[in-house]
Amino acid sequence: MQGLIWGGAIVSVAGLCGLVWCIFKVAAAKRAELSDDDLRAVIQGVVPINLGALFLSVIGLMMVVIGVFLN
């Protein structure tokens, strides 16, 4: 079960890195003072990546919890 815990931690950290990347991407677009339409396009492009990263984080945390319960 140690593998499930460590694997879940790795998956969760990968999701967290994706979330941080999304934050930096949108912050850079805001700092660039883009027009409303361009900023909206950047945000619309980041949303699927943000949701995927959030999904990875949740799955990783679920793996850790299951590993702890089964251990």
N, C-alpha and C positions, 0 to 999 in steps of 0.2 A: 504494500500500500504506500510505501515511501515514494515509489515512482509516480503514483497518481497525485500525491501531494506536490512533489517537485514539478511534475509536468503541468499541473494546474497553476502553480505559481509562475512558471515560465509563460504560459498562455496569458495569464492575467497581466503580467508585466508587459507583454507584447501589446495587449489591448490598451494599457495605460500609455505606452509610448505613442500609439496611434492617436489617442485623445490629445496628448500634449502636442503632437504634430499639427493636429487640426486647430488647436488654439493659436499656435504660432502662425499658421497659414492665414487665418482670418485676421489676426492682429497686424500682420504685415500688410494685408490688403487695406485695412483701415488706415494704417500709417501712410500708405501711398496716396491717400486722399482721392480714391477713384470716384467716378460718378456713381449715382445710385444704381444704375443698370449694371455697370461693371462689377460693383461690389456684390450685388444680388447674384450675379453669375458665378462669382468666386464662392460665395456661400452655398449656392445650390450644388456646386461641384464638390464641396467639402462634406455636405450632409451625409451622403451614402458612406463615405469613409468613416465619418464620425459614428454612425450607427453600427457599422461593422466592427469598429474598435470597441464600442460599448458592449456589443454582443460577445466579443472575445473576452473581455474582462469578466463578464457575468459567467460565461462558461468556465473560465479558469477558476473563479471563486467557487463555483459549484463543484468542480473537480476537487478542490482543496477540502471543502466541507465533507464531501463523500469519503475522501481518503481518510480524514480524521475520524469520521464515524465508524468506518470499517476497520480502522487500526486498533 
